[in-house]
Structure formats: C-alpha cells, structure tokens
Amino acid sequence: MPGESDNDVRKSEDDLKILQYTCLIAVGLLVATLTTGCSTKSTPEVVPVVEEVVTENQVPEDAEALEPEIEATPEASEEDLTQTEQAVLNQRFGLLFDLESHETAEVELFFSYFNHKARKTVVRWLERSQPYLPYVRRVFTQYGLPQDLVLLPFVESGYNVKAYSWAGAGGMWQFMKGTGRLYGLQSNWWIDERRDPYKATDAAARHLRDLYDKFGDWYLALAAYNAGEGKISRALKQADCDDFFELTEKNRKLSGRTRLKKETRHYVPKFIAISKIFQNLDSLGYEPVSWEMEEEIAPVKVPAGTDLLALARAGGMTWSEFHEYNPAFRRQVSPPNMEATAYLPVAKADKMIAYLADPGSRPYAGYTRYRVRSGDSWWRISSRYGVPINVLKSVNNTRSNTLRPGQYVMVPGNGAGKTVTASAPASSSSSSKAETRAIAAKRGNYVVHSGDTLWSISQVFGTTVSTLKKANGLRSNSLKVGQKLYIPNSTNEATKQAVKDAEKVKTQLVQYKVRRGDNLTTISEKFGVTVSDLRRWNSLNSRGTIYAGQKLKVYVQ
C-alpha cells in the first residue's frame, strides 16, 4: 500500500515466511497422526457394497412440469393494445373494483403478454379446461364463491391435473402436500389426490372460503392462496395496511423474510388479466369455450387393495384410458390401507361395478404374482420391480424378513401407463410363449423379407409394433428372414383372441444400475436371463465391458 517503508515491507515478508513454515510443520504433524496405525499391506482396500433400497418417489413418473408461461414475468409490453383490447382492459366486473392507474399497470402487462406472446398457450389452456369447468363452477356455486374463481387453475397450472411445480405443489390447484392433507387430500406412494380434479376442486373451494373468512378481501385471499396465510398476515401487520395493492407498494420497506416475492406480487394482476381475457373471448378473437364437454362419470368407492388394472379390463378399458379418468392413482392397485374413489365412464360402469362385487371373477392384472427363487430377498424383489420393501411387506401382510423358494409374493404394478401383468412360474410362462408363437406361425400371413423391421411392417399394415409383438409372442424386436408373422386385423375376432393370449407373455423393462463387483454373469443370474440377452439388449459386443454406475436394460418376466 502507498506510504509503507522498505523496512516494514521486508519485515512483513519475513513474518509471512515464518507463518508459512509453521503451517507446513502443523500439516506434517497432522498427516503423521492420521497415518499412525494404518495397515502397511499393499492389497487394495475392499469397500463393502451397500445395497440400495428402492424408496418412495415423491413425484409420479407421468408428472408434467409447469409450463414456462405460468411463471413468466414479462418486463414490458411488447405489443400495443388495439382499441378493442384497450376497451376490454378498462372494463370492470366480478372481482374487479375501481383500481388506480398505478395498480392497473401490471394487469395491462400480463393482459398484453397472454393475449399476444403467450396466446397459443392460452388457447391450449382453454381447450384443456373444458372437461372440468362445469364441475368447478357447480362446486364454487355450492360454496357461495364468486364465479371468477373458476379461472384460478389457469394461473396455477393451466388447468393441468398432472402438473407439478419445482417446490412440489401438485395437480390442477397446485396444493402443497401439507395444505392438501389439511383439506383431506392423501398423497403417498400409492395415490396423490391432489391430482384428483374432483376432490381437489372441493378442497380448493373450502380453502379459498377459509382464506376469505380470514382476510375479508378476495385479493388478499388470492395472495394468501399463493404465499400462505401466515406470510400475508405477517406482511399486512408489518406494513400496517389491509389492502393488497397498498401492501405491494410498501413491500420494499418490509424486512427480508416478510417481504413478498415477485411471484406473489404478480399473482393478483395475472389473475385479473386472465379474467378479462376469459370474459371477452369472442371480442378478443378466441374460440368460445364449450360448457358441454364434461363427461358423465360414476364415482365409486373401491376397497383397499383393489386390482385397478383388472377393474379397467372389466370395462374393456386399457390402463392408459382408465388412468385418464383417474390420474390420482400412482399404481395399478389401490392403496391397501384405505378406501379410495375411482371414476368410471357411465357407459362402462355396470361391468366394472359387477367386477367390484366379485373381484375373484377375473385373474390378477394389476399385481404380479412373483415366485420366489433360490437366493431371492425382499431387497432383490424390491430392486427388480421398483417397489419399496415396506410396501411389498404390507401388500403381502407380513413383517418377516425371510422368504422361501417356491413362495409367491404379490407385487403391485406401476401406475404411469406401464402395465405389469401377472406372471406365472417360469416353466408355464415359457410354455405360454411357445404356444403363442406356434399359433402365430400357423396363422402367419406375412413372410419376413430382408431389411424388414417390426416398425416398417407395422407402418405397411397400419398397426403398431406393440400389437405385432403381442400377437406373435415376441420378446424382442429381432426378426429373421423367412420368419412367418401373423398380422392382426383389429376388427377380426381371431386377432382379439391372439392379443388376449399374448397378454400372458408381456415383459417388464428394468433399468439396472451396475454395482461394484458386478459382471454380466452375476447380473444374468440375478434376473434369470442369459448373458447373450444382456449383450443384445444393451448393444454390447463380446469384448464390451461394464462399469459401476452404468445403467443396463433388462427385460424380465
């Protein structure tokens, strides 16, 4: 620094050297202490492999992230409003009171953003809302809430029942787990009722009513819906006011933890902007919303542990079709410790309700009936099927850690559109595959040519790869020149029977994470497959090596 003498500089340098030497001596003593008593053997240290336990997934596999337009914060209007748009913006109705000009600035910002830059997204939201809007309106009328509030899911999720935020809020109304539980919404490994559009709507109506009773103002109630009742209460107390817009004006003066985030400050203006658009769709050039698209459903109570896949099939539905009506279910089996609600299309409800009255009338479908092999453990079965050990024990009504070869264990299937069928013992399963292939060969109406693939054949005949594999009992996509395939016709009874027979030979894809000490032989023995299968599924040649942490595809029965 300027002003220091040469002697002072030299003295500082000497002091620094002494300090460096002292540090080096201290580090040397520390290393010596740590190494005292260490083994002098040259053999590498053996690190025990800790078996990983499949844990509860917090978010379902078919979860969808919130669209960026939900959290968008436009800085300035990029489009000049037309005369019609300006007239719509100036209208006052519903929850809209006489706002000052500085209070409408952010409303105009979001009105312009959603009406121009994000217009295609708004159109998608409007289409997605149509099956739910009539029900939401009925529920809010029942609770005496303003009709404008039926538009709140646009601000929360774009009316997406599968949406999850980065913070863990879920469903159309974006409930956090804790708030959902307060209003009776269960959320666990089996079910997430925040995704139930009917139960969640009722919960949202009660929550909004409670917030209004607390604050006596709908703008503050909306802000509290976003930020939490406690947060808004503390902010109002510190700001010494009882108005949302006054609170946002004073926000900078609040202490750090009390200050409202931008998301909350924008929440009410965003809601007002979307309300103005929705109330004026025709004049703003949007297609009108249809209030006639609500599908008639029959809510039914299903007992604990109900085989939902079998229930779906009783009504002639695929799992994907059933799951569209029932997005709350995370598995193909209902929770084993509670009665749940399933929503059935009225046209198919009779047969499905008949199944519930006599579930033994259909074979297991949502469960896998797994036969325990020598060397199996709860952990191996858990890892193989992606089901937590505590769930397996609960489903099988046992606390024992012991398994016996030949014993059967029921494994609930995944609920994200991936069907897990009931598997028979290995011998009968192999026999079933052989029978299906034999039937397909006799009916074979297409001979595989050089260059053919299942995909190219499916395109020529207007079917799918999945259907071809089912109808021909195929486990892989490999074909041989000269091989006979049965090309099904979806309107043919024989085809339906072939597909029904082929249901017995479905497989499940497992993503296996290679652990230290693993090799292809030990992995093949673990899953009951061959080394050549592993190489083929993972494009490994004869010299291909595997490494810890690598993920391998394994197709298991």
C-alpha positions in Angstrom: 0.0 0.0 0.0 1.3 3.6 -0.6 3.1 5.1 2.4 4.7 1.9 3.8 8.6 2.0 4.4 11.0 -0.6 2.8 11.8 -2.0 6.4 8.2 -2.5 7.0 7.8 -4.4 3.8 10.8 -6.7 4.5 9.5 -7.3 8.0 6.1 -8.3 6.6 7.8 -10.7 4.1 9.8 -12.3 7.0 6.7 -12.7 9.1 4.9 -14.3 6.2 7.7 -16.9 5.6 7.7 -17.8 9.3 3.9 -18.3 9.2 4.2 -20.5 6.0 6.8 -22.7 7.7 4.7 -23.0 10.8 1.7 -24.1 8.7 3.8 -26.7 6.9 5.1 -28.2 10.2 1.5 -28.3 11.5 0.2 -30.1 8.4 3.1 -32.6 8.6 2.3 -33.5 12.2 -1.4 -33.9 11.3 -0.7 -36.3 8.5 1.6 -38.3 10.7 -1.0 -38.6 13.3 -3.6 -39.7 10.8 -1.4 -42.4 9.3 -0.3 -43.9 12.6 -1.6 -47.4 12.9 -2.6 -47.7 9.2 -2.0 -51.1 7.6 1.1 -51.4 5.6 -0.4 -54.1 3.3 -0.2 -53.4 -0.4 -3.6 -55.1 -1.2 -6.3 -52.6 -2.1 -8.9 -51.7 0.4 -12.2 -53.7 0.0 -15.1 -51.3 0.1 -18.3 -53.1 1.1 -21.2 -52.7 -1.4 -24.2 -51.2 0.3 -27.4 -52.5 -1.3 -29.7 -49.7 -2.4 -33.2 -49.8 -1.2 -36.0 -48.6 -3.5 -37.5 -45.6 -1.8 -40.8 -43.7 -2.3 -40.8 -41.5 -5.4 -42.1 -38.0 -4.4 -43.4 -37.2 -7.9 -45.2 -39.7 -10.2 -43.5 -40.9 -13.4 -46.1 -39.2 -15.6 -45.7 -35.8 -13.8 -45.6 -32.8 -16.1 -43.6 -29.6 -15.3 -45.4 -26.4 -15.1 -45.4 -24.6 -18.5 -43.0 -21.6 -18.5 -45.9 -19.2 -19.2 -47.3 -20.0 -15.7 -44.2 -18.4 -14.0 -43.4 -15.8 -16.7 -42.7 -12.3 -15.6 -42.8 -10.0 -18.7 -40.8 -6.9 -18.1 -42.6 -4.7 -20.6 -45.4 -4.9 -23.0 -44.1 -5.8 -26.5 -47.3 -5.2 -28.3 -49.5 -2.1 -28.5 -53.1 -2.8 -27.5 -55.8 -2.5 -30.1 -58.8 -0.3 -29.4 -60.9 -3.4 -28.6 -58.2 -4.8 -26.3 -58.0 -1.4 -24.5 -61.7 -1.4 -24.1 -61.7 -4.9 -22.6 -58.9 -3.9 -20.3 -60.9 -0.9 -19.0 -64.0 -3.0 -18.2 -64.8 -3.6 -14.6 -66.8 -6.7 -13.5 -66.8 -9.5 -11.0 -63.9 -9.2 -8.5 -62.6 -6.1 -10.2 -63.0 -3.0 -8.2 -62.0 0.6 -9.1 -58.3 0.4 -9.4 -55.9 3.3 -9.6 -53.8 3.7 -12.7 -50.6 2.5 -11.0 -52.5 -0.6 -9.9 -53.6 -1.5 -13.4 -50.1 -1.2 -14.9 -49.1 -4.8 -14.1 -52.6 -6.0 -15.1 -52.0 -4.5 -18.5 -48.6 -6.1 -18.7 -50.0 -9.6 -18.2 -53.0 -8.9 -20.3 -50.8 -8.0 -23.3 -48.4 -10.9 -22.6 -51.2 -13.6 -22.5 -53.1 -12.0 -25.4 -50.1 -11.8 -27.7 -46.8 -13.6 -27.0 -48.4 -16.5 -25.0 -51.7 -16.6 -27.0 -51.1 -20.2 -28.3 -50.6 -21.3 -24.7 -53.8 -19.6 -23.6 -55.7 -21.4 -26.4 -54.2 -24.8 -25.2 -55.3 -24.0 -21.6 -58.8 -23.1 -22.7 -59.2 -26.4 -24.5 -57.7 -28.4 -21.6 -60.1 -26.7 -19.1 -63.4 -27.6 -20.9 -64.0 -31.1 -19.3 -63.6 -29.6 -15.8 -65.1 -26.0 -16.0 -68.7 -27.1 -15.5 -67.9 -29.2 -12.4 -65.7 -26.4 -10.9 -68.5 -23.9 -11.4 -71.0 -26.1 -9.7 -68.8 -26.7 -6.7 -68.0 -23.0 -6.3 -71.7 -22.1 -6.6 -72.4 -24.6 -3.9 -69.9 -22.9 -1.6 -71.2 -19.5 -2.5 -67.9 -18.4 -4.0 -67.5 -15.8 -6.8 -67.7 -17.4 -10.3 -64.5 -15.6 -11.3 -62.6 -18.0 -9.1 -63.2 -20.9 -11.5 -60.4 -19.3 -13.5 -57.8 -19.7 -10.8 -56.4 -23.0 -12.2 -55.3 -21.1 -15.3 -53.0 -19.1 -13.1 -51.9 -22.1 -11.0 -51.4 -24.9 -13.6 -53.1 -24.0 -16.9 -55.8 -26.5 -15.8 -53.3 -29.4 -15.9 -54.1 -32.2 -13.4 -50.7 -33.7 -13.9 -48.7 -30.5 -13.3 -46.0 -30.4 -10.5 -44.0 -27.3 -9.6 -40.3 -27.2 -8.6 -41.4 -26.8 -5.0 -43.6 -29.9 -5.0 -47.0 -28.4 -5.5 -49.2 -30.8 -7.4 -52.4 -31.0 -9.5 -54.7 -28.6 -11.2 -55.0 -26.5 -8.0 -51.2 -26.8 -7.1 -51.7 -27.9 -3.5 -48.6 -28.5 -1.4 -48.7 -31.8 0.5 -49.2 -30.2 3.9 -52.1 -27.9 2.8 -53.6 -30.8 0.8 -53.6 -33.0 4.0 -55.4 -30.2 5.9 -58.2 -30.5 3.4 -58.4 -34.3 3.2 -56.1 -35.0 0.2 -54.0 -38.1 0.6 -50.5 -38.1 -1.0 -48.2 -41.1 -0.8 -46.6 -43.9 -2.8 -50.0 -45.3 -3.8 -52.1 -42.2 -4.5 -51.9 -38.5 -4.9 -55.4 -37.0 -4.5 -54.1 -33.5 -5.4 -54.3 -34.9 -9.0 -58.0 -35.8 -8.4 -59.8 -32.9 -10.2 -63.0 -33.5 -8.2 -61.6 -33.9 -4.7 -59.0 -31.2 -5.2 -61.6 -28.8 -6.5 -63.7 -29.3 -3.4 -60.6 -28.8 -1.2 -59.7 -25.6 -3.1 -63.2 -24.2 -2.6 -63.0 -24.8 1.1 -59.5 -23.4 1.3 -60.5 -20.2 -0.6 -63.6 -19.8 1.6 -61.4 -20.1 4.7 -58.9 -17.5 3.4 -61.7 -15.0 2.6 -63.2 -15.5 6.1 -59.7 -14.7 7.5 -58.9 -11.6 5.4 -62.3 -10.3 4.3 -60.9 -9.4 0.9 -60.6 -11.6 -2.2 -57.4 -10.1 -3.5 -55.7 -10.8 -0.1 -57.3 -14.3 -0.1 -55.8 -14.9 -3.6 -52.4 -13.7 -2.4 -52.6 -16.0 0.6 -53.5 -18.9 -1.6 -50.2 -18.3 -3.4 -47.9 -17.4 -0.5 -49.7 -18.8 2.5 -51.9 -17.4 5.2 -49.1 -16.7 7.7 -47.0 -14.9 5.2 -49.7 -12.4 4.2 -50.8 -11.9 7.8 -47.2 -11.0 8.9 -46.7 -8.7 5.8 -50.0 -6.8 6.5 -49.2 -6.4 10.2 -45.7 -5.0 9.4 -47.0 -2.8 6.6 -49.9 -1.6 8.8 -52.4 -1.9 6.0 -55.3 -4.1 4.9 -55.2 -3.8 1.0 -53.3 -5.9 -1.4 -52.1 -3.1 -3.7 -51.1 -0.9 -0.8 -49.1 -3.9 0.5 -47.3 -4.3 -2.7 -46.5 -0.5 -2.7 -44.9 -0.9 0.8 -43.2 -4.2 0.0 -39.7 -2.7 -0.3 -39.9 -1.3 3.3 -40.7 -4.7 4.8 -38.0 -6.9 6.4 -36.3 -9.5 4.2 -38.3 -12.6 5.4 -41.6 -10.7 5.5 -41.2 -9.2 2.0 -43.5 -10.6 -0.7 -41.8 -12.5 -3.6 -42.3 -11.3 -7.1 -44.5 -14.3 -7.8 -47.0 -13.2 -5.1 -46.9 -9.6 -6.1 -47.7 -10.6 -9.7 -50.3 -13.3 -8.7 -53.4 -11.0 -8.4 -52.6 -8.8 -11.5 -52.1 -12.1 -13.5 -55.4 -13.4 -12.3 -57.2 -10.2 -13.2 -55.6 -10.2 -16.7 -56.7 -13.8 -17.4 -60.2 -13.0 -16.1 -60.5 -10.1 -18.5 -59.4 -12.4 -21.4 -61.8 -15.2 -20.4 -64.8 -12.9 -20.1 -64.2 -11.4 -23.5 -63.0 -14.4 -25.6 -65.3 -13.6 -28.6 -64.3 -9.9 -28.9 -60.6 -10.8 -28.5 -60.8 -13.3 -31.3 -60.7 -16.6 -29.4 -62.9 -19.6 -30.0 -65.6 -19.8 -27.3 -65.3 -22.3 -24.5 -67.7 -25.2 -24.7 -69.5 -25.9 -21.4 -70.9 -29.2 -22.9 -67.7 -31.3 -22.8 -68.0 -32.6 -19.3 -68.0 -36.4 -19.5 -70.6 -38.2 -17.4 -68.8 -40.3 -14.8 -69.8 -42.6 -12.0 -67.8 -42.1 -8.8 -67.5 -45.4 -6.9 -65.7 -46.4 -3.7 -63.1 -49.2 -4.2 -62.0 -51.3 -1.3 -58.4 -51.2 -0.1 -56.0 -53.2 -2.3 -58.4 -53.3 -5.4 -56.8 -54.6 -8.6 -57.3 -51.5 -10.7 -56.0 -52.9 -13.9 -58.5 -55.8 -13.6 -61.2 -53.3 -12.9 -60.2 -51.4 -16.1 -60.3 -54.5 -18.2 -63.7 -55.5 -16.8 -64.9 -52.3 -18.6 -63.0 -53.0 -21.7 -60.5 -50.2 -21.0 -56.7 -50.1 -21.3 -54.8 -48.9 -18.3 -54.0 -45.6 -20.1 -57.7 -45.0 -20.7 -58.6 -45.7 -17.1 -55.8 -43.6 -15.8 -57.0 -40.6 -17.8 -60.2 -40.7 -15.7 -58.2 -41.5 -12.5 -54.9 -39.6 -12.6 -54.7 -39.7 -8.8 -53.8 -43.4 -8.7 -50.0 -43.9 -8.9 -50.2 -47.7 -9.0 -52.3 -50.3 -10.7 -53.5 -51.3 -7.3 -55.4 -49.0 -4.9 -53.9 -48.2 -1.5 -54.0 -51.3 0.8 -54.9 -49.3 3.9 -57.8 -47.1 2.7 -60.9 -47.0 0.7 -60.4 -44.9 -2.5 -62.6 -43.3 -5.1 -62.5 -44.4 -8.8 -64.3 -42.5 -11.5 -65.8 -44.8 -14.2 -67.3 -43.7 -17.5 -71.1 -44.2 -17.2 -71.3 -46.3 -20.4 -68.9 -48.9 -18.9 -69.7 -48.6 -15.3 -72.1 -51.6 -15.0 -69.5 -54.2 -15.8 -66.9 -52.5 -13.7 -69.2 -52.3 -10.7 -70.0 -56.0 -11.2 -66.3 -56.8 -11.0 -66.0 -54.9 -7.7 -68.9 -57.0 -6.4 -67.0 -60.2 -7.4 -63.2 -59.4 -7.8 -62.4 -63.2 -8.0 -64.2 -63.3 -11.4 -61.1 -62.0 -13.1 -57.4 -63.0 -12.8 -54.8 -60.8 -11.2 -53.8 -58.0 -13.5 -52.6 -55.0 -11.5 -50.5 -57.4 -9.4 -47.5 -59.5 -10.5 -47.6 -62.9 -8.8 -43.9 -63.5 -8.3 -42.5 -66.9 -7.4 -39.5 -66.6 -5.1 -36.3 -68.2 -6.4 -33.3 -69.5 -4.5 -31.2 -66.6 -3.3 -34.1 -64.1 -3.6 -34.5 -61.5 -0.8 -37.0 -58.7 -0.2 -34.3 -56.3 -1.5 -33.9 -58.1 -4.8 -37.6 -58.2 -5.5 -37.9 -54.5 -4.4 -35.0 -53.6 -6.8 -36.3 -55.7 -9.6 -39.8 -54.2 -9.6 -39.1 -50.7 -8.3 -41.4 -51.2 -5.2 -40.3 -50.2 -1.7 -39.7 -53.2 0.7 -42.2 -51.8 3.2 -44.9 -51.7 0.5 -44.1 -55.3 -0.5 -44.4 -56.5 3.1 -47.6 -54.5 3.6 -49.3 -55.9 0.5 -48.3 -59.5 1.5 -49.4 -58.9 5.1 -46.0 -59.9 6.7 -43.3 -58.4 8.8 -40.9 -61.3 8.3 -37.6 -60.8 6.5 -37.5 -64.4 5.4 -38.5 -65.8 2.0 -38.8 -69.4 0.9 -38.1 -70.7 -2.6 -41.4 -71.5 -4.3 -43.3 -69.0 -2.1 -45.4 -66.5 -4.0 -45.1 -62.7 -3.5 -47.7 -60.2 -4.8 -46.1 -57.2 -6.4 -48.3 -54.1 -7.2 -47.8 -52.7 -10.7 -46.7 -49.3 -11.7 -49.4 -46.7 -12.5 -47.8 -44.5 -15.1 -49.2 -46.3 -18.2 -46.7 -49.2 -17.8 -48.7 -52.4 -17.5 -47.3 -55.1 -15.3 -49.2 -58.3 -15.9 -49.5 -61.3 -13.6 -46.6 -63.6 -14.2 -46.8 -67.3 -13.8 -43.9 -69.6 -12.8 -41.0 -69.6 -15.3 -42.0 -73.0 -16.8 -45.6 -72.2 -17.5 -44.6 -68.7 -18.8 -42.1 -70.3 -21.3 -44.8 -72.7 -22.4 -47.3 -69.9 -22.9 -44.8 -68.0 -25.1 -44.1 -71.1 -27.2 -47.9 -71.7 -27.6 -48.5 -68.1 -28.7 -45.6 -68.3 -31.2 -46.9 -71.6 -32.5 -50.4 -70.2 -33.0 -49.0 -67.1 -34.8 -46.8 -69.3 -37.1 -49.9 -71.3 -38.2 -51.9 -68.2 -38.9 -48.8 -66.5 -40.3 -49.9 -64.3 -43.2 -46.7 -62.4 -43.8 -43.1 -63.7 -44.5 -40.3 -61.5 -43.3 -38.0 -60.2 -46.1 -34.5 -58.9 -46.0 -34.5 -55.4 -44.5 -37.8 -55.8 -42.7 -38.3 -54.5 -39.2 -41.3 -54.6 -36.9 -41.7 -50.9 -37.3 -41.6 -51.0 -41.1 -44.1 -53.8 -41.1 -46.4 -52.0 -38.7 -46.4 -49.0 -41.0 -47.3 -51.0 -44.0 -50.2 -52.8 -42.3 -51.5 -49.8 -40.2 -50.8 -51.4 -36.8 -48.2 -50.9 -34.0 -45.0 -52.7 -33.0 -46.6 -53.5 -29.7 -49.5 -55.2 -31.3 -47.3 -57.2 -33.6 -45.2 -58.4 -30.6 -48.2 -59.3 -28.6 -49.9 -61.2 -31.4 -46.7 -63.2 -32.2 -45.4 -63.8 -28.7 -42.2 -61.9 -29.4 -39.9 -60.7 -26.6 -37.5 -58.6 -28.7 -37.6 -56.6 -32.0 -35.3 -59.1 -33.7 -36.6 -60.8 -36.9 -35.3 -63.5 -39.2 -35.6 -63.6 -43.0 -38.3 -66.2 -43.8 -39.9 -66.0 -40.4 -43.8 -66.1 -40.5 -45.6 -63.3 -38.7 -49.3 -63.1 -38.0 -50.5 -59.6 -39.0 -53.7 -59.0 -36.9 -56.7 -57.1 -38.1 -58.2 -55.2 -35.2 -61.8 -56.0 -36.3 -61.2 -59.7 -36.5 -62.2 -61.9 -33.6 -59.2 -64.2 -34.1 -57.0 -61.2 -33.7 -58.6 -60.2 -30.5 -58.1 -63.7 -29.2 -54.4 -63.7 -30.3 -53.8 -60.4 -28.5 -55.6 -61.8 -25.4 -53.4 -64.9 -25.5 -50.3 -62.8 -25.9 -51.1 -60.8 -22.8 -49.5 -63.7 -20.9 -46.1 -63.1 -22.3 -45.6 -59.4 -21.7 -42.3 -58.4 -20.2 -41.1 -55.5 -18.0 -38.2 -53.3 -18.7 -35.9 -52.8 -15.6 -33.2 -50.1 -15.7 -30.4 -51.8 -13.6 -27.6 -49.7 -12.1 -24.4 -51.7 -12.2 -22.7 -52.0 -8.8 -19.1 -52.5 -7.8 -18.2 -56.2 -8.3 -20.9 -56.9 -10.8 -20.3 -58.7 -14.1 -22.7 -59.8 -16.8 -22.9 -63.4 -15.4 -23.9 -62.3 -11.9 -26.4 -59.8 -13.4 -27.9 -62.5 -15.7 -28.3 -64.9 -12.7 -29.9 -62.2 -10.6 -32.6 -61.6 -13.2 -32.9 -65.1 -14.7 -31.8 -64.1 -18.2 -28.9 -65.1 -20.4 -25.6 -63.1 -20.9 -26.3 -63.0 -24.6 -29.6 -61.4 -23.9 -27.9 -58.7 -21.8 -25.4 -58.1 -24.6 -28.1 -57.8 -27.2 -30.4 -55.5 -25.2 -27.5 -53.1 -24.4 -25.6 -53.3 -27.7 -22.5 -54.9 -26.1 -20.1 -56.9 -28.2 -18.2 -59.9 -26.9 -15.4 -57.7 -25.6 -17.7 -55.0 -24.2 -17.1 -54.2 -20.6 -19.4 -52.8 -18.0 -18.6 -50.4 -15.2 -20.1 -49.3 -11.8 -22.8 -46.8 -12.2 -23.7 -47.8 -15.8 -27.4 -48.4 -16.4 -28.3 -51.6 -18.2 -31.7 -52.6 -19.8 -33.0 -55.9 -18.5 -36.3 -57.4 -19.7 -37.8 -59.6 -17.0 -40.9 -61.7 -16.8 
